[in-house]
Structure formats: structure tokens, C-alpha cells
Amino acid sequence: MTEPTRTESDAPIEAVLPYASGELRVRFDAWLDDALTRHTHALEFREIRQGVRALSSLWLERRAGGELARRAIEGQGKRAALATYFAPLHLLTLHHALQQFGDETLLGVRRIFDLGCGTGACGAAAGAALARPGSILGVDRSAWVLGEARRTWSQFGLRQRTRRAELPDGIPEGSDGDALVLGWVVNELEAHPRDELRERLRAALTRGARVVVAEPLARGVSPWWEAWGEALDARSETVRLRVERPAWIEKMDLASGLDHSTLGARVMFAGGPARPAS
Ligand SMILES: C[S@@+](CC[C@H](N)C(=O)[O-])C[C@H]1O[C@@H](n2cnc3c(N)ncnc32)[C@H](O)[C@@H]1O
């Protein structure tokens, strides 16, 4: 769930970065092409655009009534929007955030647990940031997204397993060498499972795991953010980056009235090597 970024009063925006380079770019382009081929097969452009608008509105404005995870994949248009638009945006946002935070963020990580993995975007971004090829375990409540995630990780060359489960119950324990990655998912949990999840993450941190949480910039969707930062003793940053858009994303942005010429998110990192005092 990325959202258009307001930049008027924010810190200066840097130069426009390529969205990806080298092997990651080749894999990303092939992955997006594959998703487009499959999801535009039976849908017209306007149906996917409607899906983009519906998801954006569901995640940011029409949250009352809960059950966001179920409502987000109702219908082909929303599924196509998730797979071809929001997931690529999440992948690029987390990729650039990890680059910005530096190599030590996932140093020594060999296994990624992508929790609430959706179509696999955040696991792919984290996997691409590892020094050596690692493995992924994806957990999600939806069988449909898990199928998409398996396809994603194959395309990014990552060893993988998936587990269909309801968070927080499905999460593996995690210890040294593991990174628990939660991209744009914690805001979908109700208060009780969310608190329980936070405690399980704390326990994983005490065993030496890392934790990465990404959420939209809009503060209203994650009012628990500061409390989580304290509880996990995390480094929390607001990321805003000018990144060149893949042609499809730019086209969909224009058509749907959204603007992702700046990628934005709040990102939290916990665990790992101690940081020098600033
Ligand atoms: C907005 S999507 C984000 C997906 C992916 N992490 C990304 O960044 O593209 C949220 C995902 O979390 C999953 N999810 C939400 N609540 C969940 C729960 N209680 N248990 C398991 N999965 C859940 C949804 O099924 C959905 O795939």
C-alpha cells in the first residue's frame, strides 16, 4: 500500500534514481511483464484501473468494517491491481529503503520470513539485498496470493516455501540469521493479534533475528507505529525517494490520478549489529 506522496513541505528531494539496476532490473522487468501478461489477459485496462482505485481507497479511506485482507482480493480487478501495480511499488520502495539504510541492515541474514507476504514483493526485495542467496518462507492467509508469491520468488531465483496461516499464529520463531519482514501488513491486523505479533517479534529479536516493518506514510493507518518502535527498540525512518517509474506504473499513475514519482514509506529496522551512538 503505497500512497501518493505530498512533498511541498518535506525535506529536499534528491536526484531521480533508476528503479533498479543490474540483475535485479532484469528480473524485475521480467516479473512485471509476466504479471501483466497473465493479469491483462482477461481484463481491460479500465478494469485494472478501477481495481487500483478501489484498493487505494480501501486501504486509506474505506477501512471501516475491517477484513481488509479479504476485501482487498475480491474480484479480478483488485487482484490484477495488487499483482501488477502495488506489489511492484512495494518491492521498489523496500529495495530502495534497504539500499538507503546500508549493507549492514541484513548482514548475515540467510533466511527471510515474509509475513503477510501477499504476492511476494517484500521477500523479493529483501532477498535481493542479501550478500549470498538465501531462502524465503512466505506466510499469508490467502491461498491465491501464496500462489503468486511462489511464482515471484522463482522469478527472482530464491529458494522458497509458503505457509497458509493467520498471523500471528503462523509465524516461525526466528533466530540469528533470520529476518522477519512485514510489508504493508501490520496495519491490516486488529489490535489483539497485532499486539500478539509485536510480542512474538520481540521474542525473535531476543534470539538474534532481525525485523523489518514497512507501512504507508499516512499516519492514520498505523497509529501504533511509535509504540512498536519503542517496544522493538527499532530504528525508524521515513523514506521518500525520487525513483524513475516503470512505464506501466507511470501509465497507471496517470490514468488513476495517483502519483508515485516519489516512493514513500515508513520503515522500521530492529536487531542486527549494534549501531554507533549518534
Ligand atoms: C497490503 S498486502 C501487502 C502484501 C505484501 N507484503 C506487499 O508488500 O506487497 C497485505 C497482505 O497481508 C495479508 N494479511 C493480512 N492480514 C493477515 C493475517 N491476519 N494473517 C495472514 N495474512 C494476512 C493479506 O492477505 C495480504 O496478502
Ligand as a Chemical Component Dictionary entry (heavy atoms), coordinates in Angstrom:
data_LIG
# 
_chem_comp.id                   LIG 
_chem_comp.type                 NON-POLYMER 
_chem_comp.pdbx_formal_charge   0 
_chem_comp.three_letter_code    LIG 
# 
loop_
_chem_comp_atom.comp_id 
_chem_comp_atom.atom_id 
_chem_comp_atom.alt_atom_id 
_chem_comp_atom.type_symbol 
_chem_comp_atom.charge 
_chem_comp_atom.model_Cartn_x 
_chem_comp_atom.model_Cartn_y 
_chem_comp_atom.model_Cartn_z 
_chem_comp_atom.pdbx_ordinal 
LIG C1  C1  C 0  -1.380 -4.929  1.529  1  
LIG S1  S1  S 1  -0.964 -6.628  1.318  2  
LIG C2  C2  C 0  0.827  -6.498  1.326  3  
LIG C3  C3  C 0  1.448  -7.698  0.731  4  
LIG C4  C4  C 0  2.954  -7.671  0.597  5  
LIG N1  N1  N 0  3.613  -7.747  1.892  6  
LIG C5  C5  C 0  3.406  -6.460  -0.169 7  
LIG O1  O1  O 0  4.048  -5.589  0.432  8  
LIG O2  O2  O -1 3.097  -6.355  -1.367 9  
LIG C6  C6  C 0  -1.281 -7.364  2.927  10 
LIG C7  C7  C 0  -1.158 -8.864  2.922  11 
LIG O3  O3  O 0  -1.252 -9.316  4.264  12 
LIG C8  C8  C 0  -2.100 -10.448 4.318  13 
LIG N2  N2  N 0  -2.729 -10.476 5.635  14 
LIG C9  C9  C 0  -3.467 -9.517  6.222  15 
LIG N3  N3  N 0  -3.866 -9.900  7.436  16 
LIG C10 C10 C 0  -3.377 -11.142 7.635  17 
LIG C11 C11 C 0  -3.447 -12.087 8.700  18 
LIG N4  N4  N 0  -4.113 -11.812 9.828  19 
LIG N5  N5  N 0  -2.815 -13.269 8.568  20 
LIG C12 C12 C 0  -2.134 -13.551 7.443  21 
LIG N6  N6  N 0  -2.031 -12.716 6.388  22 
LIG C13 C13 C 0  -2.643 -11.522 6.476  23 
LIG C14 C14 C 0  -3.100 -10.238 3.213  24 
LIG O4  O4  O 0  -3.691 -11.462 2.815  25 
LIG C15 C15 C 0  -2.234 -9.588  2.146  26 
LIG O5  O5  O 0  -1.668 -10.550 1.299  27 
# 
loop_
_chem_comp_bond.comp_id 
_chem_comp_bond.atom_id_1 
_chem_comp_bond.atom_id_2 
_chem_comp_bond.value_order 
_chem_comp_bond.pdbx_ordinal 
LIG C1  S1  SING 1  
LIG S1  C2  SING 2  
LIG S1  C6  SING 3  
LIG C2  C3  SING 4  
LIG C3  C4  SING 5  
LIG C4  N1  SING 6  
LIG C4  C5  SING 7  
LIG C5  O1  DOUB 8  
LIG C5  O2  SING 9  
LIG C6  C7  SING 10 
LIG C7  O3  SING 11 
LIG C7  C15 SING 12 
LIG O3  C8  SING 13 
LIG C8  N2  SING 14 
LIG C8  C14 SING 15 
LIG N2  C9  SING 16 
LIG N2  C13 SING 17 
LIG C9  N3  DOUB 18 
LIG N3  C10 SING 19 
LIG C10 C11 SING 20 
LIG C10 C13 DOUB 21 
LIG C11 N4  SING 22 
LIG C11 N5  DOUB 23 
LIG N5  C12 SING 24 
LIG C12 N6  DOUB 25 
LIG N6  C13 SING 26 
LIG C14 O4  SING 27 
LIG C14 C15 SING 28 
LIG C15 O5  SING 29 
# 
